[in-house]
Amino acid sequence: MGKPSLRFWIGCSLAGLVGALPVSAAPPPNADPALSGWFQSLSRPWRPGSGATVKCCDVADCRVTDYREVGDHYEVLIDQRFPGVRRPSWERVPERSIVQRTENPTGGAVACWHDGEVFCFVRAQEI
């Protein structure tokens, strides 16, 4: 058996790239279709100062969840409601992830979880 051919290595590289492509996010099985437009409207700055924005639900799984204030930051409960999460944990919300919205029709806080971090966060609507 000889050395692997160039074709072999190119095939392996392409397979690795395809496996690394982001997976599109999906709503939970019991999602309220009436809220779809609101969820799809959520966006945040891509990089500070860039002027570009990214839609939260295009890249992350967004769910209604619990949150708390700890000192000068928020934490959200990331649990089994989020795909791939096996154990619940409180996760810090980065400042860049806070979506400044006054309306939130979900009845609770919303966190969008992607690649091990809180990608977007909307506080529960204050009454």
Secondary structure, 3 states (H helix, E strand, C coil): CCCCCHHHHHHHHHHHHHHHCCCCCCCCCCCCHHHHHHHHHCEEECCCCCCCEEEHHHHCEEEEECEEEECCEEEEEECCCCCCCCCCEEEECCHHHECCCCCCCCCCEEEEEECCEEEEEECCCCC
